[in-house]
Amino acid sequence: MKVATGALFVGLLGLWSNAVQAANCTVPNNISNGQVADAIQVMENFNAVANCVNAVDSGAVTTTGNVSTGGVAVFSGPKSVTSGVLSGDISTSPGGTTATLSSTGVAPGTYSNATFTVDAKGRITTASTGSGQVGGFSQLYNYFNGYQLPIPVASGFTVSASPNFGSNYGLQNSAVGVSLYGQNTSFTFAWADQSVPGGGTTGDFSVTGLIKLAYLNKGNYAMGITLGDGTKRLTWGFRNTQLWMSHTNGTGVSDGYWTYGGDIGAASSPTLFRIRKTGATIYFEIAFDGKNFDTIASESATAYLSSNITTFGIGLLPNNSYQRIVCYGLQGQ
């Protein structure tokens, strides 16, 4: 009986050894090797070890607060846990472990010609449907000898003229694109401008336009695509039957203009022009075949304009007569 009791006691101590060592358990009775053990003392020692182990087990992790079944376990202390929920962009409800992505308030659906707001985490926080245009352009594209340009609409432009131009000018939608018209008695301009995306750029930017003279009453005229900094503009296109570039200040008065090459005929056929700012240089280009651009002239990017490009569009100089031009396609990028 002594051997069996000792073996059982040693075995139980082995099973509980980790817990007993962690808690430094003590027993009330010392029993020496070879001693005949009293059953009461053995049971007292057993009960002391059992109570010690139970105390260790119950003290390792305890619950605090109101614990919900199925809730997320949250440590509330070194040896205690309570029930919690996830919060923030991903959340859970009390008593549930199904994670839910927090709503941004944007209604699910399809948005046409939409305007979006994106937060710092890349989520769409607002969305609205546009009015059938994108930045003043329709969703259709005009194809000219394989070159593709968005078709402009009049409501996407800001139309203005030099102070001494008079009131006889405007912009209308045409069968394809827009038509800028005007009549004055001085060497001044009417403009139709788009805003550069983001309010402006100091980097590379280009404007490409497909334009033609739609009506010639009499006299001289000039027309073209424009690039501006909010105060001054570059205009690149035709003056009568020659290629032409102009520097124009805020009052619509030319600070100088240049013609290039000889007579290439009236601008009554659609012609593809481009003003391209690349690095520190602005290039004035034309695609005679409607596809491949040739550089006709260039100047320093800050020779006349400031470094920040804010507008692009089309311009018209009627010069003592009524004139009208059509823009079939326009793109600033």
Rosetta silent file (secondary structure, phi, psi, omega in degrees, C-alpha in Angstrom):
SEQUENCE: MKVATGALFVGLLGLWSNAVQAANCTVPNNISNGQVADAIQVMENFNAVANCVNAVDSGAVTTTGNVSTGGVAVFSGPKSVTSGVLSGDISTSPGGTTATLSSTGVAPGTYSNATFTVDAKGRITTASTGSGQVGGFSQLYNYFNGYQLPIPVASGFTVSASPNFGSNYGLQNSAVGVSLYGQNTSFTFAWADQSVPGGGTTGDFSVTGLIKLAYLNKGNYAMGITLGDGTKRLTWGFRNTQLWMSHTNGTGVSDGYWTYGGDIGAASSPTLFRIRKTGATIYFEIAFDGKNFDTIASESATAYLSSNITTFGIGLLPNNSYQRIVCYGLQGQ
SCORE:     score description
SCORE:     0.000 S_00000001
   1 L     0.000  -37.559 -179.422    0.000    0.000    0.000 S_00000001
   2 H   -63.528  -44.131 -177.809    2.852    2.389    0.759 S_00000001
   3 H   -66.040  -45.464 -178.465    4.454    1.852   -2.627 S_00000001
   4 H   -62.542  -42.496  179.752    1.196    2.280   -4.512 S_00000001
   5 H   -63.638  -43.949  179.155    0.330    5.453   -2.661 S_00000001
   6 H   -63.042  -41.404 -179.817    3.761    6.917   -3.258 S_00000001
   7 H   -64.545  -41.334  179.327    3.643    6.069   -6.940 S_00000001
   8 H   -64.033  -42.344 -178.951    0.232    7.670   -7.315 S_00000001
   9 H   -64.956  -42.659  178.663    1.348   10.795   -5.514 S_00000001
  10 H   -64.631  -40.126  179.027    4.495   11.098   -7.645 S_00000001
  11 H   -62.554  -44.003  179.244    2.447   10.571  -10.813 S_00000001
  12 H   -65.993  -38.793  176.129    0.006   13.302   -9.932 S_00000001
  13 H   -60.656  -37.124  177.607    2.850   15.625   -9.064 S_00000001
  14 H   -63.421  -41.940  179.523    4.252   14.905  -12.523 S_00000001
  15 H   -65.461  -34.268 -175.775    0.956   15.827  -14.160 S_00000001
  16 L   -98.884    6.882 -168.080    0.732   19.018  -12.145 S_00000001
  17 H   -58.836  -44.047 -177.967    4.429   19.830  -12.136 S_00000001
  18 H   -62.810  -44.891 -179.559    4.262   22.851  -14.469 S_00000001
  19 H   -67.163  -40.942 -178.717    1.352   24.403  -12.590 S_00000001
  20 H   -65.125  -44.104 -179.967    2.831   23.618   -9.205 S_00000001
  21 H   -63.643  -39.008 -178.788    6.227   25.063  -10.125 S_00000001
  22 H   -64.805  -34.664 -175.945    4.597   28.223  -11.551 S_00000001
  23 H   -97.643   -4.039 -175.964    2.650   28.770   -8.313 S_00000001
  24 L    53.112   55.796 -177.468    5.319   27.503   -5.832 S_00000001
  25 L   -68.890  145.796  176.165    2.773   25.193   -4.191 S_00000001
  26 L  -122.719  154.595  178.200    3.454   23.900   -0.659 S_00000001
  27 L  -116.677  151.977 -174.880    2.052   20.851    1.180 S_00000001
  28 L   -76.779  -23.472 -173.672    1.204   20.729    4.897 S_00000001
  29 L  -121.876  131.954  175.386    2.893   17.392    5.680 S_00000001
  30 L   -92.078  123.248  179.599    6.484   16.316    5.042 S_00000001
  31 L  -117.922  121.824 -176.105    6.730   12.618    4.244 S_00000001
  32 L   -86.640  158.517  179.372   10.234   11.123    4.122 S_00000001
  33 L   -64.738  129.357  179.806   11.401    8.405    1.815 S_00000001
  34 L    88.808   -6.720 -179.303   10.705    4.959    3.364 S_00000001
  35 L   -79.378  142.019  173.696    8.292    6.394    5.886 S_00000001
  36 L   -74.182  118.266 -173.218    4.960    4.689    6.384 S_00000001
  37 L   -86.184  136.730  174.103    2.498    7.360    5.204 S_00000001
  38 L   -81.009  133.630 -176.719   -0.620    8.208    7.113 S_00000001
  39 H   -60.158  -36.085 -179.463   -3.624    8.304    4.776 S_00000001
  40 H   -65.686  -42.660  179.578   -4.906   11.522    6.327 S_00000001
  41 H   -65.248  -40.535  178.227   -1.585   13.280    5.744 S_00000001
  42 H   -61.108  -45.254 -178.949   -1.402   12.008    2.187 S_00000001
  43 H   -66.001  -36.253  176.640   -4.905   13.272    1.445 S_00000001
  44 H   -61.382  -42.709  177.944   -4.080   16.621    3.044 S_00000001
  45 H   -64.548  -43.507  176.594   -1.065   16.887    0.738 S_00000001
  46 H   -56.991  -48.064 -177.841   -3.174   15.807   -2.264 S_00000001
  47 H   -64.043  -36.458  178.902   -5.824   18.406   -1.433 S_00000001
  48 H   -64.743  -44.621  178.647   -3.205   21.143   -0.977 S_00000001
  49 H   -65.183  -42.760 -179.149   -1.668   20.398   -4.371 S_00000001
  50 H   -62.186  -44.323  179.246   -5.110   20.195   -6.017 S_00000001
  51 H   -63.585  -37.832  179.172   -6.198   23.492   -4.496 S_00000001
  52 H   -64.256  -46.606  179.419   -2.965   25.103   -5.580 S_00000001
  53 H   -62.998  -41.648  178.894   -3.361   23.856   -9.167 S_00000001
  54 H   -62.012  -37.602  179.294   -6.996   24.987   -9.243 S_00000001
  55 H   -66.374  -39.581  177.970   -5.926   28.411   -8.020 S_00000001
  56 H   -64.384  -46.184 -178.995   -3.292   28.613  -10.768 S_00000001
  57 H   -61.767  -44.376 -177.313   -5.805   27.532  -13.438 S_00000001
  58 H   -73.440  -22.859 -178.800   -8.481   29.974  -12.324 S_00000001
  59 H   -89.390  -11.254 -177.193   -5.981   32.830  -11.992 S_00000001
  60 H   -67.634  -50.222  179.764   -4.419   32.460  -15.450 S_00000001
  61 L  -138.880  122.269  176.102   -7.329   33.970  -17.373 S_00000001
  62 E  -124.869  155.319  179.586  -10.429   35.510  -15.820 S_00000001
  63 E   -95.628  148.683  177.497  -13.321   37.361  -17.435 S_00000001
  64 L  -131.608  154.283  177.055  -14.342   40.898  -16.569 S_00000001
  65 L    69.971 -163.285  178.671  -17.409   42.946  -17.400 S_00000001
  66 L   -88.444  110.157 -177.917  -20.326   41.651  -19.437 S_00000001
  67 L   -93.262  123.953 -178.921  -19.034   38.863  -21.629 S_00000001
  68 L   -98.136  136.498  175.669  -21.142   38.195  -24.752 S_00000001
  69 L   -63.070  128.998 -179.055  -21.309   34.798  -26.371 S_00000001
  70 L    83.438    1.626  179.392  -19.603   34.998  -29.757 S_00000001
  71 L   -75.462  171.461  178.161  -17.982   38.324  -28.943 S_00000001
  72 E   -86.895  126.967 -178.781  -14.401   39.294  -29.708 S_00000001
  73 E   -73.994  129.448  179.598  -12.036   38.573  -26.794 S_00000001
  74 E  -127.173  125.688  177.611  -10.184   41.664  -25.586 S_00000001
  75 E   -68.757  122.568  177.105   -7.504   41.535  -22.882 S_00000001
  76 E  -102.332   -2.917  177.710   -8.532   43.876  -20.086 S_00000001
  77 E  -170.158  178.779 -178.772   -5.509   43.030  -17.928 S_00000001
  78 L   -59.021  -32.354 -177.876   -2.462   40.726  -17.778 S_00000001
  79 L  -131.184   29.474 -179.377   -4.657   37.748  -16.799 S_00000001
  80 E  -140.570  146.769  177.170   -8.170   38.914  -17.682 S_00000001
  81 E  -129.444  154.690  174.834  -10.282   39.178  -20.821 S_00000001
  82 E  -136.438  175.796 -178.541  -13.561   40.848  -21.627 S_00000001
  83 E   -92.050  135.828 -179.376  -15.917   40.960  -24.570 S_00000001
  84 E  -141.970 -177.940  177.837  -15.337   43.651  -27.236 S_00000001
  85 L  -133.862  154.910  171.296  -16.042   44.636  -30.818 S_00000001
  86 L   -78.132  147.862  178.531  -13.931   45.788  -33.757 S_00000001
  87 L  -139.221  173.614 -178.135  -14.389   49.425  -34.739 S_00000001
  88 L    99.551 -144.572 -178.803  -13.137   51.810  -37.406 S_00000001
  89 L   -65.751  -30.021  175.349  -13.255   51.003  -41.112 S_00000001
  90 E  -119.862  127.187 -173.799  -14.023   47.356  -40.272 S_00000001
  91 E  -134.255  162.338  172.846  -16.422   46.721  -37.373 S_00000001
  92 L  -128.843  160.084  177.249  -18.362   43.960  -35.597 S_00000001
  93 L   -96.037  155.358  178.809  -21.552   44.087  -33.568 S_00000001
  94 L   -56.588  131.501  179.448  -21.712   43.025  -29.896 S_00000001
  95 L    81.841    4.357 -179.655  -22.027   39.284  -29.653 S_00000001
  96 L  -129.255  151.302 -179.093  -21.074   38.734  -33.276 S_00000001
  97 L  -113.895    6.831  178.035  -17.819   37.902  -35.036 S_00000001
  98 L   -81.328  118.137 -178.197  -18.850   38.794  -38.577 S_00000001
  99 L   -79.416  139.614 -178.878  -16.718   41.743  -39.691 S_00000001
 100 E  -126.225  131.533  176.189  -18.474   44.531  -41.637 S_00000001
 101 E   -73.681  126.299 -177.571  -16.827   47.231  -43.753 S_00000001
 102 L   -62.342  141.304 -178.563  -18.034   50.606  -42.518 S_00000001
 103 L   -71.959  142.173  174.777  -20.260   52.486  -44.954 S_00000001
 104 L   -91.812   -7.150 -178.066  -18.883   55.575  -46.713 S_00000001
 105 L    89.352   -2.711  179.128  -22.371   56.912  -47.317 S_00000001
 106 L   -84.826  125.286 -179.403  -22.100   56.497  -51.102 S_00000001
 107 L   -68.625  133.771  178.070  -25.220   54.884  -52.539 S_00000001
 108 L   -66.728  145.647  179.730  -24.466   51.735  -54.549 S_00000001
 109 L   154.776 -171.607  179.692  -25.220   52.016  -58.246 S_00000001
 110 L  -107.350  130.495 -178.873  -23.915   53.136  -61.617 S_00000001
 111 L  -115.197  124.627  179.415  -22.818   56.756  -62.105 S_00000001
 112 L   -93.046  135.696  179.947  -22.593   58.243  -65.588 S_00000001
 113 L    48.534   48.906 -166.440  -19.950   60.903  -66.303 S_00000001
 114 L   -79.559  156.102  168.880  -19.313   60.788  -62.585 S_00000001
 115 E  -115.051  128.040 -176.068  -17.398   63.021  -60.206 S_00000001
 116 E  -119.790  152.665  168.021  -15.770   61.186  -57.287 S_00000001
 117 E  -117.537  127.996 -177.986  -14.053   62.138  -54.041 S_00000001
 118 E  -114.604  129.773 -178.841  -11.399   59.696  -52.798 S_00000001
 119 L   -83.919 -177.221 -175.016  -10.138   59.767  -49.193 S_00000001
 120 L   -66.009  -18.725  179.508   -6.621   59.150  -47.907 S_00000001
 121 L   -96.963    8.373  176.188   -7.290   55.405  -47.691 S_00000001
 122 L    82.680   12.812 -179.969   -8.321   55.183  -51.338 S_00000001
 123 L   -96.578  145.824  176.178  -12.058   54.817  -50.701 S_00000001
 124 E   -78.486  120.336 -176.433  -14.725   56.685  -52.665 S_00000001
 125 E  -106.673  -20.637  171.909  -16.551   58.941  -50.193 S_00000001
 126 E  -142.158  149.650  177.834  -18.770   60.926  -52.585 S_00000001
 127 E  -150.744  137.320  178.714  -20.077   60.213  -56.068 S_00000001
 128 E  -142.879  148.524  179.137  -22.379   62.156  -58.344 S_00000001
 129 L   -83.571  137.050 -179.922  -23.669   61.711  -61.872 S_00000001
 130 L   -81.105 -175.050 -173.829  -22.597   64.303  -64.419 S_00000001
 131 L  -101.683   28.108  179.256  -24.709   66.137  -66.953 S_00000001
 132 L    93.112    6.302  179.787  -23.767   64.112  -70.022 S_00000001
 133 L  -134.509  159.407  173.553  -20.335   65.683  -70.402 S_00000001
 134 E  -125.431  107.843  179.838  -16.877   65.066  -69.061 S_00000001
 135 L    57.643   34.785 -179.393  -14.937   68.281  -68.478 S_00000001
 136 L    86.336    3.415  179.711  -16.927   70.008  -71.198 S_00000001
 137 E  -112.429  143.451  172.439  -16.549   67.118  -73.606 S_00000001
 138 E   -74.388  170.737  179.801  -19.237   64.749  -74.803 S_00000001
 139 E   -79.756   -9.991  179.248  -18.619   61.027  -74.502 S_00000001
 140 E   -83.219  162.110  179.296  -18.337   60.737  -78.272 S_00000001
 141 E  -127.399  143.914  176.955  -15.098   61.084  -80.154 S_00000001
 142 E   -96.262  130.419  179.458  -14.357   62.628  -83.521 S_00000001
 143 E  -105.598  124.501 -178.778  -12.140   60.608  -85.825 S_00000001
 144 E  -129.861  105.125 -177.982  -10.054   62.534  -88.319 S_00000001
 145 L    52.475   38.143  177.954   -7.784   60.450  -90.529 S_00000001
 146 L    90.375   -7.546  179.547   -7.389   57.988  -87.684 S_00000001
 147 E   -93.234  133.624 -173.857   -6.770   60.651  -84.999 S_00000001
 148 E  -109.738  129.292  177.284   -9.270   60.585  -82.128 S_00000001
 149 E  -135.933  144.287  173.381  -10.378   63.669  -80.147 S_00000001
 150 E   -64.383  143.847  177.868  -13.237   64.266  -77.688 S_00000001
 151 E   -85.710  123.255 -178.508  -16.041   66.361  -79.155 S_00000001
 152 E   -77.803  156.894  173.419  -16.472   69.602  -77.159 S_00000001
 153 L  -127.310  148.525 -169.656  -19.801   71.042  -76.002 S_00000001
 154 H   -62.313  -34.540 -175.997  -20.472   74.728  -75.403 S_00000001
 155 H   -68.090  -11.727 -179.528  -21.505   74.419  -71.747 S_00000001
 156 H   -89.589    4.383 -176.233  -18.025   73.196  -70.836 S_00000001
 157 L  -115.860  156.444  166.551  -16.310   76.480  -71.751 S_00000001
 158 E  -104.795  121.693 -174.857  -15.903   79.939  -70.269 S_00000001
 159 E  -104.918  133.662 -179.151  -16.385   82.481  -73.040 S_00000001
 160 E  -151.447  173.006  177.647  -14.845   85.954  -72.874 S_00000001
 161 E  -150.690  164.888  177.420  -13.439   88.724  -75.029 S_00000001
 162 L   -64.517  152.939 -174.524  -11.105   91.672  -74.716 S_00000001
 163 L   -55.454  -34.216 -177.354  -12.671   94.758  -73.090 S_00000001
 164 L   -98.146   18.654  179.573  -12.909   96.715  -76.358 S_00000001
 165 L   -74.268  -36.209 -171.702  -14.246   93.803  -78.401 S_00000001
 166 L   102.282 -169.563 -175.531  -17.906   94.692  -77.939 S_00000001
 167 L  -107.564   -1.902 -175.719  -20.786   92.335  -77.204 S_00000001
 168 L   -89.246   75.393  176.195  -21.194   90.576  -80.521 S_00000001
 169 E  -156.920  161.816  178.101  -19.505   87.263  -79.737 S_00000001
 170 E   175.250  177.899 -179.520  -20.437   83.873  -78.340 S_00000001
 171 E  -130.482  132.111 -179.247  -20.072   80.096  -78.423 S_00000001
 172 E  -130.772  153.883  169.040  -22.684   77.665  -79.741 S_00000001
 173 E   -73.351  136.326  176.118  -22.996   73.948  -80.196 S_00000001
 174 L  -108.152 -175.310 -179.968  -22.724   73.030  -83.849 S_00000001
 175 L   -56.300  -39.787  172.552  -23.706   69.842  -85.636 S_00000001
 176 L  -137.460  115.987  179.556  -20.399   68.384  -84.421 S_00000001
 177 L    90.115 -152.074 -177.001  -18.416   70.300  -81.829 S_00000001
 178 E  -128.248  158.634  179.229  -18.719   74.014  -81.050 S_00000001
 179 E  -125.813  123.101  176.793  -18.710   77.236  -83.042 S_00000001
 180 E  -102.878  125.877 -177.516  -17.045   80.440  -81.787 S_00000001
 181 E  -128.856  161.353  177.049  -18.220   83.609  -83.525 S_00000001
 182 E  -179.074  159.988  176.359  -17.617   87.308  -83.207 S_00000001
 183 E  -146.313  131.160  177.575  -17.463   90.711  -84.882 S_00000001
 184 L  -148.445 -179.667 -178.843  -15.496   93.745  -83.800 S_00000001
 185 L  -119.788   19.004 -179.520  -13.783   96.816  -85.144 S_00000001
 186 L  -143.332  170.222 -176.415  -10.363   96.374  -83.590 S_00000001
 187 L   -85.207   69.281 -176.554   -7.496   93.904  -83.511 S_00000001
 188 L  -134.890  169.445 -167.290   -8.775   92.030  -80.435 S_00000001
 189 L  -112.145  155.537  161.252   -9.818   88.510  -79.455 S_00000001
 190 E  -118.477  144.164 -175.510  -12.753   86.396  -78.303 S_00000001
 191 E  -131.650  154.321  167.847  -11.943   83.185  -76.404 S_00000001
 192 E  -129.628  113.851 -171.356  -13.548   79.957  -75.240 S_00000001
 193 E  -114.087  144.298  165.933  -11.501   78.439  -72.411 S_00000001
 194 E  -108.158  154.272  175.696  -11.390   75.166  -70.536 S_00000001
 195 E   -89.706  138.609  174.105   -9.647   74.791  -67.163 S_00000001
 196 L   -64.482  133.799  178.924   -6.616   72.550  -66.905 S_00000001
 197 H   -51.478  136.568 -179.356   -7.485   69.563  -64.650 S_00000001
 198 H    82.899    1.814  178.129   -6.514   70.228  -61.043 S_00000001
 199 H    90.403   -6.978  179.277   -6.554   74.002  -61.561 S_00000001
 200 L   150.287  164.245  179.286   -3.214   74.159  -63.336 S_00000001
 201 E  -149.949  143.992  172.362    0.084   72.443  -63.940 S_00000001
 202 L  -102.217    2.077 -179.433    3.757   73.355  -64.069 S_00000001
 203 L   -95.144 -161.540  179.891    4.566   70.070  -65.766 S_00000001
 204 L   -68.079  142.395 -179.489    4.194   68.823  -69.315 S_00000001
 205 E  -160.134  149.057  176.905    0.890   69.638  -70.995 S_00000001
 206 E  -144.070  152.246  172.500   -0.542   69.820  -74.486 S_00000001
 207 E  -124.342  131.223 -179.914   -3.698   71.008  -76.208 S_00000001
 208 E  -123.682  132.145 -178.912   -4.804   69.465  -79.491 S_00000001
 209 E  -140.905  143.254  175.277   -7.649   70.829  -81.594 S_00000001
 210 E  -106.811  108.978 -171.935   -9.339   70.103  -84.896 S_00000001
 211 E  -131.981  161.565  172.784  -10.595   73.460  -86.236 S_00000001
 212 E  -157.072  159.320  175.094  -11.670   75.170  -89.433 S_00000001
 213 E   -78.329  123.587 -177.158  -13.012   78.515  -90.628 S_00000001
 214 E   -97.047  -25.680 -177.439  -16.795   78.212  -90.931 S_00000001
 215 E  -153.137  133.202  177.358  -17.659   81.672  -92.240 S_00000001
 216 E  -127.622  110.433 -179.546  -15.659   84.481  -93.773 S_00000001
 217 L   -78.103  -58.868  177.946  -17.467   87.758  -94.243 S_00000001
 218 L  -171.145  170.704  171.507  -14.603   89.902  -95.441 S_00000001
 219 L    71.334 -163.435 -177.682  -11.182   91.167  -94.500 S_00000001
 220 L   -84.382  162.261  174.932   -8.539   89.567  -92.373 S_00000001
 221 L  -155.356  163.775  171.485   -9.021   87.010  -89.657 S_00000001
 222 E  -148.598  147.293 -178.648   -6.984   84.887  -87.265 S_00000001
 223 E  -158.963  163.140  176.946   -7.972   81.850  -85.285 S_00000001
 224 E   169.107 -175.749  173.084   -6.479   78.908  -83.471 S_00000001
 225 E   -88.469  157.094 -173.345   -6.148   76.811  -80.336 S_00000001
 226 E  -129.181  155.307  172.983   -4.940   78.488  -77.149 S_00000001
 227 E  -138.261  128.882 -173.847   -2.821   77.797  -74.076 S_00000001
 228 E  -138.293  166.365  178.728   -2.901   80.250  -71.164 S_00000001
 229 L  -115.732   15.591 -178.991   -1.704   81.017  -67.642 S_00000001
 230 L    95.997  -18.896  178.422   -4.784   82.947  -66.490 S_00000001
 231 L  -123.471  -42.353 -177.336   -3.430   86.300  -67.682 S_00000001
 232 L  -125.322  159.260 -178.181   -1.815   85.704  -71.057 S_00000001
 233 E  -135.411  150.733  164.876   -2.389   83.274  -73.911 S_00000001
 234 E  -102.751  134.962  175.963   -0.583   81.678  -76.804 S_00000001
 235 E  -121.494  131.843 -175.362   -2.723   81.230  -79.937 S_00000001
 236 E  -133.146  120.016 -179.122   -1.650   78.837  -82.683 S_00000001
 237 E   177.216 -128.434 -178.144   -3.481   78.390  -85.967 S_00000001
 238 E  -111.303  143.247  161.634   -4.221   80.382  -89.111 S_00000001
 239 E  -123.616  108.326 -171.621   -3.972   84.064  -89.973 S_00000001
 240 L    57.058 -111.693 -176.698   -5.651   84.363  -93.327 S_00000001
 241 L  -114.917   20.987  178.928   -3.797   81.734  -95.394 S_00000001
 242 E  -123.550  154.140  170.996   -0.629   81.418  -93.316 S_00000001
 243 E   -69.209  143.790 -167.000    0.318   79.553  -90.181 S_00000001
 244 E  -150.300  140.641  174.208    0.331   81.987  -87.286 S_00000001
 245 E  -132.875  139.187 -176.403    1.239   82.218  -83.584 S_00000001
 246 E  -132.992  144.503  166.153    0.373   85.115  -81.267 S_00000001
 247 E   -97.408  123.012 -177.387    1.222   86.346  -77.775 S_00000001
 248 E  -128.155  129.339 -177.880   -1.909   87.957  -76.301 S_00000001
 249 L   -86.546 -175.611 -173.275   -2.126   89.759  -72.973 S_00000001
 250 L   -65.718  -19.780  178.835   -5.014   89.977  -70.529 S_00000001
 251 L   -95.658    7.515  177.473   -6.744   92.831  -72.338 S_00000001
 252 L    82.537   10.778  179.509   -6.788   90.964  -75.626 S_00000001
 253 L   -95.618  133.856 -178.339   -4.067   93.032  -77.216 S_00000001
 254 E   -72.444  129.451  173.092   -1.391   91.173  -79.123 S_00000001
 255 E   -92.277   15.352  178.942    2.113   91.518  -77.723 S_00000001
 256 E   137.848  146.067  175.299    3.405   90.201  -81.016 S_00000001
 257 E  -143.380  158.405 -175.756    2.567   87.629  -83.661 S_00000001
 258 E  -136.661  139.758  174.457    4.535   85.555  -86.136 S_00000001
 259 E  -111.191  151.779 -174.035    3.639   83.908  -89.432 S_00000001
 260 E  -130.966  131.005  175.643    5.362   80.835  -90.785 S_00000001
 261 L    74.715 -174.562 -178.857    5.816   79.671  -94.362 S_00000001
 262 L   -94.596 -161.831 -178.697    3.979   80.801  -97.431 S_00000001
 263 L   -69.508  119.765  178.865    0.377   80.685  -98.529 S_00000001
 264 L  -112.556   12.569  177.763   -1.108   77.263  -97.674 S_00000001
 265 L    95.598  164.290 -179.780   -4.676   78.096  -98.645 S_00000001
 266 L   -65.830  152.957 -176.809   -7.736   79.180  -96.706 S_00000001
 267 L   -87.100   43.508 -177.168   -8.503   77.457  -93.398 S_00000001
 268 L   -89.728   -3.297  174.793  -11.840   76.160  -94.688 S_00000001
 269 L  -109.128  145.112  178.878  -10.877   72.509  -94.235 S_00000001
 270 L   -56.235  131.445 -178.444  -10.506   70.887  -90.794 S_00000001
 271 E  -130.040  138.286 -176.494   -6.898   71.181  -89.639 S_00000001
 272 E   -98.352  115.779  179.470   -5.272   69.495  -86.664 S_00000001
 273 E  -114.116  154.372  175.058   -3.132   71.803  -84.476 S_00000001
 274 E  -146.088  135.674  167.977   -1.217   71.123  -81.271 S_00000001
 275 E  -109.694  121.197 -173.233    0.580   73.282  -78.693 S_00000001
 276 E  -124.502  118.812  173.386    2.853   71.023  -76.680 S_00000001
 277 E   -97.405  115.518  178.428    4.735   71.988  -73.535 S_00000001
 278 E  -130.064  116.661 -177.460    7.503   69.473  -72.867 S_00000001
 279 L    62.870 -127.387 -176.266   10.107   70.302  -70.258 S_00000001
 280 L   -96.835   14.166 -174.644   11.337   73.872  -70.713 S_00000001
 281 E  -130.940  143.229  172.086   10.068   74.248  -74.285 S_00000001
 282 E  -110.161  130.131 -177.735    6.716   74.903  -75.968 S_00000001
 283 E  -112.437  140.910  178.076    6.278   73.490  -79.483 S_00000001
 284 E  -110.849  117.873 -167.817    3.778   74.659  -82.115 S_00000001
 285 E  -130.990  155.782  177.321    2.760   71.764  -84.329 S_00000001
 286 E  -140.966  142.834  175.936    0.417   70.877  -87.187 S_00000001
 287 E  -110.549   96.255 -178.278   -0.644   67.547  -88.671 S_00000001
 288 L   -63.451  -31.295  179.909   -1.212   68.195  -92.361 S_00000001
 289 L   -92.821    5.031  179.920   -2.286   64.589  -92.846 S_00000001
 290 L    74.648   14.105 -174.952   -4.485   64.654  -89.753 S_00000001
 291 L  -143.776  -47.692 -174.689   -2.328   62.076  -88.024 S_00000001
 292 L  -109.486  126.530 -174.803    1.391   62.895  -87.826 S_00000001
 293 L   -88.545  139.446  170.904    2.523   66.179  -86.288 S_00000001
 294 E  -111.994  136.102  176.399    5.267   68.415  -87.661 S_00000001
 295 E   -83.560  123.521 -179.071    6.903   71.018  -85.429 S_00000001
 296 E   -98.056  -37.399 -178.284    6.749   74.438  -87.083 S_00000001
 297 E  -153.886  168.524  177.157    8.110   76.646  -84.295 S_00000001
 298 E  -155.855  162.310  174.838    9.110   76.601  -80.626 S_00000001
 299 E  -155.999  166.704  176.809    9.963   78.912  -77.765 S_00000001
 300 E   -60.486  142.063 -177.686   10.983   78.740  -74.115 S_00000001
 301 L   -60.374  -24.445  179.938    8.100   77.598  -71.893 S_00000001
 302 L  -114.551   19.516  177.357    8.432   80.826  -69.881 S_00000001
 303 L   -64.338  -34.423  179.168    9.290   83.171  -72.749 S_00000001
 304 L  -130.810  -46.165  178.546    5.782   84.623  -72.519 S_00000001
 305 L   -81.572  160.817  170.378    3.621   82.499  -70.217 S_00000001
 306 L   -75.970  177.549 -177.218    4.296   81.855  -66.546 S_00000001
 307 L   -74.104  -17.021 -176.477    5.338   78.373  -65.479 S_00000001
 308 L  -100.727  111.418  178.827    1.781   77.454  -64.387 S_00000001
 309 E   -87.192  125.255 -174.675   -0.541   76.522  -67.271 S_00000001
 310 L  -119.958  -23.152 -176.674   -4.211   76.976  -66.253 S_00000001
 311 E  -136.186  158.151  170.744   -6.360   77.172  -69.426 S_00000001
 312 E  -149.278  157.929 -179.425   -6.670   75.801  -72.942 S_00000001
 313 E   169.556 -142.832  179.696   -9.247   76.335  -75.649 S_00000001
 314 E  -132.257  154.742 -179.751   -9.854   78.194  -78.905 S_00000001
 315 E  -137.793  154.137 -178.091   -9.534   81.845  -79.936 S_00000001
 316 E  -139.275  132.966  174.726  -10.843   84.091  -82.707 S_00000001
 317 E  -121.865   97.247 -175.218   -9.645   87.460  -84.018 S_00000001
 318 L   -70.569  -35.801  177.072  -12.273   88.739  -86.512 S_00000001
 319 L    56.712   74.954  172.897  -10.425   92.030  -87.289 S_00000001
 320 L    69.656   21.430  177.824  -13.131   94.397  -88.562 S_00000001
 321 L  -156.179  168.121  176.724  -15.477   91.718  -89.854 S_00000001
 322 E   -87.677  127.790 -179.654  -17.820   88.937  -88.734 S_00000001
 323 E  -135.038  157.793  177.839  -16.116   85.547  -88.503 S_00000001
 324 E  -145.862  134.348  174.899  -17.002   82.082  -87.237 S_00000001
 325 E  -123.458  155.411  178.276  -14.834   79.052  -86.582 S_00000001
 326 E  -117.111  134.979  173.004  -15.766   75.476  -85.744 S_00000001
 327 E  -112.145  111.374 -177.605  -13.885   73.225  -83.333 S_00000001
 328 E   -83.474  -26.978 -178.809  -14.695   69.582  -84.054 S_00000001
 329 E  -156.729  143.430 -178.695  -12.457   68.112  -81.376 S_00000001
 330 E  -151.109  137.344  179.171  -10.374   69.427  -78.491 S_00000001
 331 E  -148.322  129.034  172.492   -8.253   67.787  -75.835 S_00000001
 332 E  -114.114  129.049 -176.400   -5.997   69.117  -73.095 S_00000001
 333 L  -156.800    0.000    0.000   -3.789   66.619  -71.330 S_00000001
